[in-house]
Amino acid sequence: MRKIIAATFLSLDGVMQAPGGPREDTEGGFEFGGWVAPHFDEALGASVGELFEKPFDLLLGRKTYDIFAAHWPRAETGEDAGLAKLFNATTKHVATRSNKALAWNNSRSLGPDVVAALTTLKAGDGPDLLIQGSGNLIQTLLPNNLIDEFKLLIFPVLLGKGKRLFGEGVVPAGLKLTASRSFPSGVVSAWYVPDGEAKTGSFELPPEA
């Protein structure tokens, strides 16, 4: 059985919109695109690289797919050539309502029923499905319990507004921390897996007799 893994750059207040550059996603008047760059260093880059050491397919929403498709085919001769070649060669599963062709090689549409398509993919053989970006797609997967792991890189910045990893429709649930690490830039990595229902308790004193 295959896992769906959400690997996400996240601000401390939960925003995941446009981490890579100012023109990446300005929807909603978002003005802080590129908030990841000031905190990136060699150690963090090496940690990000570890995400791609095991075989994977990419799982992308249409907006992230279009951003990647415009960038990675042109990046095979730059400093990120290794990752570019990996992304260009791997299979891309895309959630899209558009009739526009998926021109990036090895790209496949998930069709009109994304939940059904991913349920079938998860039950089959093959590498894990790695989500990059794709905030709208994540909001579809969360209430259907289709995400098996969250690999979060949490950056020391507050953005105030923007698209959040856990949006308004999130289903209450528990999470279990499986690994964590901090970096000199102040970034913290935290890997979680689902852990049943959201648990509650109380520190209230018992009522007086």
URPE-V493999 format. One record per residue. N is the residue number from 1. RES is the residue in one letter. PHI is phi as a letter, one per 40 degrees, with the letter a starting at -180 (none if undefined). PSI is psi in whole degrees, 0 to 359 (999 if undefined). NEAR is the number of other ideal C-beta (glycine too) atoms within 8 Angstrom. Layout:
BEGIN
N,RES,PHI,PSI,NEAR ; N,RES,PHI,PSI,NEAR
END
This chain:
BEGIN
1,M,none,139,4 ; 2,R,c,149,12 ; 3,K,b,151,9 ; 4,I,b,123,15 ; 5,I,b,123,14 ; 6,A,c,108,12 ; 7,A,b,112,8 ; 8,T,b,133,13 ; 9,F,c,133,7 ; 10,L,b,134,12 ; 11,S,c,165,13 ; 12,L,c,334,9 ; 13,D,c,20,7 ; 14,G,g,8,9 ; 15,V,c,138,12 ; 16,M,b,5,14 ; 17,Q,c,133,13 ; 18,A,f,56,14 ; 19,P,c,336,12 ; 20,G,c,339,9 ; 21,G,a,161,8 ; 22,P,c,336,7 ; 23,R,b,5,5 ; 24,E,c,312,11 ; 25,D,a,102,10 ; 26,T,b,12,11 ; 27,E,d,139,7 ; 28,G,g,14,8 ; 29,G,g,24,5 ; 30,F,c,128,13 ; 31,E,b,5,5 ; 32,F,b,25,8 ; 33,G,d,136,15 ; 34,G,g,19,11 ; 35,W,c,347,12 ; 36,V,c,322,10 ; 37,A,d,316,8 ; 38,P,c,344,5 ; 39,H,b,4,12 ; 40,F,c,133,8 ; 41,D,b,181,9 ; 42,E,c,318,5 ; 43,A,c,318,8 ; 44,L,c,319,13 ; 45,G,d,320,9 ; 46,A,c,321,8 ; 47,S,c,318,11 ; 48,V,c,320,8 ; 49,G,d,330,9 ; 50,E,c,336,7 ; 51,L,c,334,8 ; 52,F,b,14,9 ; 53,E,c,328,5 ; 54,K,c,154,6 ; 55,P,d,143,4 ; 56,F,a,157,11 ; 57,D,b,151,12 ; 58,L,c,140,13 ; 59,L,b,116,12 ; 60,L,b,143,16 ; 61,G,c,167,14 ; 62,R,c,322,11 ; 63,K,c,313,10 ; 64,T,c,321,12 ; 65,Y,d,313,15 ; 66,D,c,322,8 ; 67,I,c,313,12 ; 68,F,c,318,14 ; 69,A,c,333,12 ; 70,A,c,341,6 ; 71,H,b,304,8 ; 72,W,c,324,12 ; 73,P,c,338,9 ; 74,R,c,358,6 ; 75,A,b,7,11 ; 76,E,c,349,10 ; 77,T,b,4,4 ; 78,G,c,195,7 ; 79,E,c,341,3 ; 80,D,b,32,7 ; 81,A,d,320,10 ; 82,G,c,313,6 ; 83,L,c,323,11 ; 84,A,c,314,13 ; 85,K,c,322,9 ; 86,L,c,311,9 ; 87,F,c,320,10 ; 88,N,c,329,12 ; 89,A,c,330,7 ; 90,T,c,161,10 ; 91,T,c,136,8 ; 92,K,b,119,14 ; 93,H,c,125,14 ; 94,V,b,127,13 ; 95,A,c,113,12 ; 96,T,a,142,11 ; 97,R,b,356,4 ; 98,S,c,150,5 ; 99,N,c,356,2 ; 100,K,c,136,5 ; 101,A,c,148,3 ; 102,L,c,90,12 ; 103,A,c,340,5 ; 104,W,c,134,12 ; 105,N,c,149,5 ; 106,N,g,35,9 ; 107,S,b,138,12 ; 108,R,b,133,9 ; 109,S,c,142,7 ; 110,L,c,353,10 ; 111,G,g,186,6 ; 112,P,c,334,4 ; 113,D,b,89,6 ; 114,V,c,318,11 ; 115,V,c,315,10 ; 116,A,c,318,7 ; 117,A,c,317,11 ; 118,L,c,327,15 ; 119,T,c,319,9 ; 120,T,c,316,8 ; 121,L,c,316,11 ; 122,K,c,325,12 ; 123,A,c,346,7 ; 124,G,c,186,7 ; 125,D,c,155,3 ; 126,G,h,177,6 ; 127,P,c,164,8 ; 128,D,c,158,11 ; 129,L,b,114,16 ; 130,L,b,116,12 ; 131,I,c,132,16 ; 132,Q,b,129,9 ; 133,G,f,230,12 ; 134,S,g,50,13 ; 135,G,d,320,13 ; 136,N,c,320,9 ; 137,L,c,318,14 ; 138,I,d,321,14 ; 139,Q,c,333,10 ; 140,T,c,323,11 ; 141,L,c,325,14 ; 142,L,d,308,14 ; 143,P,c,347,9 ; 144,N,b,10,7 ; 145,N,f,43,7 ; 146,L,c,355,11 ; 147,I,c,124,13 ; 148,D,c,335,8 ; 149,E,a,145,12 ; 150,F,b,119,12 ; 151,K,b,99,11 ; 152,L,b,136,11 ; 153,L,b,111,13 ; 154,I,b,121,11 ; 155,F,b,145,14 ; 156,P,c,68,8 ; 157,V,a,143,8 ; 158,L,b,126,6 ; 159,L,b,343,11 ; 160,G,g,316,6 ; 161,K,a,167,6 ; 162,G,h,173,13 ; 163,K,c,131,12 ; 164,R,b,150,9 ; 165,L,d,311,11 ; 166,F,b,98,6 ; 167,G,c,193,10 ; 168,E,c,334,3 ; 169,G,c,12,7 ; 170,V,c,141,8 ; 171,V,c,130,7 ; 172,P,d,135,5 ; 173,A,a,158,9 ; 174,G,c,154,9 ; 175,L,b,148,9 ; 176,K,b,125,8 ; 177,L,c,126,8 ; 178,T,b,340,7 ; 179,A,a,149,7 ; 180,S,a,158,8 ; 181,R,a,147,7 ; 182,S,b,156,7 ; 183,F,b,155,12 ; 184,P,d,333,5 ; 185,S,c,355,9 ; 186,G,g,357,9 ; 187,V,c,144,12 ; 188,V,b,131,10 ; 189,S,c,138,14 ; 190,A,a,122,10 ; 191,W,b,129,12 ; 192,Y,b,154,11 ; 193,V,b,153,10 ; 194,P,d,145,11 ; 195,D,a,56,7 ; 196,G,g,205,6 ; 197,E,c,159,6 ; 198,A,c,127,6 ; 199,K,c,148,6 ; 200,T,b,165,4 ; 201,G,a,196,4 ; 202,S,a,140,4 ; 203,F,b,9,3 ; 204,E,c,143,4 ; 205,L,c,149,3 ; 206,P,c,152,4 ; 207,P,c,146,4 ; 208,E,c,145,3 ; 209,A,c,999,2
END
